[in-house]
Amino acid sequence: MTFWQQFSAVIARIPDAVTCVFQCVVDVLRETLSPEARREVAFTSAMIALSAKMAKADGVVTADEVAVVERLFQVPPEEKRHVARLFNLAKQDTAGYEYYAERIRALYETDMETLEDILDGLFVIATADGSLHDDELIFLETVAAIFRVPQAAFHRVFARHVGEDARCPYAVLGLPPGADDAAVKKAWRRLVAEHHPDRLQARGLPADFIRVATERMATINAAYSAITRQAA
């Protein structure tokens, strides 16, 4: 079975009325899939569920809500109905997004890198329309706090996606403006090592999500190049 077939088989087993559909997904995963497949399906389900909660939180409801997920994953046409079902179940669930975030943190308790990946993906979706709305920022800040993402890491993710910070190469590298060459090179090397697509794939993230990591790497490298050009 392909990854998306495995995902769809799991979602097909979820009842129509359930509290915290993400926890239900995790329970089904433990019964049906290998540990490697579990990691991929759990990550994708977490992204879709929190995307749905964010769509509900910002008050913007459109017929194309599920399309935002396609900014992160290349979903085969025959599997899109299962993505839409999970999205709608999570959006309609009475459990709040804070509870979802707590269940996701519990799943990745010792894996801060994956929690940051989920946060990064949510920023991609939130800024898909070219801006970040106040309700979306509150949602992202709350999720980051529940995930226990360090403030410095949150600011780096924010800087890659939002407003003036997205155009400040120092902010993208998590540095104050005018940091010296040694600090710039150290920060760049660390971020490249942490966010290289090969590392994400080795940690069990879905191959379809790796393209987001590739875009992230391009942003990090562009920031480093901009700083080194300024110094030349």
N, C-alpha and C positions, 0 to 999 in steps of 0.2 A: 504493500500500500504506500502511496505517496504521503508526504506530510499533510497535505490538504485533505486527503481522504481520511487519514487518521483523525484530524481535527473534526471533520464533518461527522464521523462515526461517534465521536464523543458528544458533540452538541446534540445529535439526534436522540441521545439517551436522557437529556435534561427535561424534566417535567415542565409543562407550560406555566404553572404557578409555583414559584419557589422563592424563598427568601435567601438573598445573597447567592445568585446564580454562579458566581465565581467559585465559591466554596463547594458547590455541587459539582462543578467541573473538576475541581481537584479531587474530590471523592471518587468520581468515575475514572479519572486518570489512574489512580492508585490500583483500581481493579482491573484495568484493561491494557495498559501500555507499558513498554519497557522504560527504565529510568531515562534513557536518552530521549525517547519520544515524548515522555512526560514533560521534560524541560522545555522543549520547543512548543508543545501545545499549551502548556501553562503560561509561558511568556506571551504567546499570541492572544490567548484568552484574557489575560490581565490587561493587555493593551486595548483590546476591543471593549472590555467591560468598563474600564476607566474612561475611554473615549466617549462611550455612551453617557456615562455620568456627567462628564464635562459638557456634552451637548445639552443635557437637561439643566445643568447648573447655570449656564450662561443665558438661558431663556430663549435661545435661537433654535427654532425647530423648523426644518425644511425637509422636502422630499428626498434630498440628496445627502442626508446625514451620514449614511453608511459609506458614501463615497470617500469620506475623509480617511477611512481606514486604508484605502488604496494608496494613500500617500506613503504608507509604511510598508504595505505588503502587496505583492502581485498575486491577487486572488484569481484562480481559474474561474471562468464564467459559470461552470457547472457547480461550483462550491459557494458562490456568492450568497445563495439563499440561507446557508448555514451561518455565515458571518452576519447577515441581516437579522437572523433569529436571535443569536446571542446578543447582538447590539440592542435589539428591542426588548428582550427579556431583562437585560441590565438596566435599560432606561426606565422601564415600567416598575422595576423592583422597588418596594417601599423602603428597603434598607438604604441608608444614605451613603454617599461616596466615601465618607470618612471610614465607615465600616468596611467597605471594599478595600480601601487603602490599608487598613489594619490587617485584613486577611492576607493581602498580597505581601505586606512586610513580614508577616509570620512565615510565609512560604519561603521568602528569601532572606531570612533573618541574618545569615552570615555572609550574604553575597551583596554587598553594597554596590558593586559595579553594575549588577543587573538592575537594581533599583534605580540607579542613575540612568541606565539605558531606557527604562520605562518612562522616567521623568522627561528625558530628552525627546522621546517619541511623542509625548503629550504636548510638548512645546511645538513640535513640527505641525501637529494637528491644529493647535490653538492659533498659530500664526499663518495658517493656510490662506486666510483672506487678506493678508498683508498687514494685520495689526493684532495687538493683544488687548482684549477688552478687560475692564476692571474685574468683572466677575470671573473671568478665566484666570487672571493673575491670582486672585484670592484662592481659587480652586488649586492652582499649581503650588502656591506657597503652603497651603494646608497639607496637600499630599506630600510635599517634600518634608514638612515637619513630621508627619506621621512615619514616613520612610526613614527619618533621622538622617537625611542627607545633610552633610556639613554645609554651613552657610557659604563657604568659599566655593564649594562645588556647585551649589545652586546658582551663584552669581556667574560662574563660568558658563553654565548652560544658558542662563538668561542672556549673557553677552553674545552667544553664538546666534541668537534668534531675534533679538528685540531692539528696535530703534537705534539710537546713536551708539549704544554699546556694541551692536552688531557690526558697526563700522570702525570700532576702535580695536586695533590689533592687540594692544596690551591687555584690554579687558578680556578678549577671547582667550588669551593665555593665562588669565587669572593674575595679572601683574599690574602694579601701579604705573601710570605713564612715566616714561623716562627711566625705567629699570635698566640696570647696566647689562652689558653684553652677556656676561656669565650667567646672570639670572634668567635672561631671555632664553639662552640656549638650554639651560637646565630645565626650565618649565616646558619648553617645546619638546625636548626628548622624553620627558616624563609623560606628557599628554599623548605623544605618538605611541609610546609603549602601551599605555592604558587603553587607547581607543582604536588601535589598528584592527581592521576587519578580520584578519586572521585570528586575533586573540578572541574576538567575540564569537567567531564560529567554533573555536576550540572550547569555549565555555558552554556551547550547546544552544546558542541563539539560532532561530530559523534563518536559513540561507536568504529568504526573501527580505529579511530585515537588514541584512548586511549592507544593502545599498544605502541605507540611512547612515551607517557607520562610515561608508565611503565618502558621503557628502560632508560628514563631520570632520573627517581627516583632511579633506580639501580646505575646509574653513580654517583649521588649525595651521596647516602648511601655508596658506595664503597670509595669515596673520604674521607668522614668522618671517616670511619673505618680505612683507611690507616693512617690518621693523628693521630688518637687515639692510634693506634698500635705503631707508632713512639714515642709517648710520654710515653708509658708504660715502 
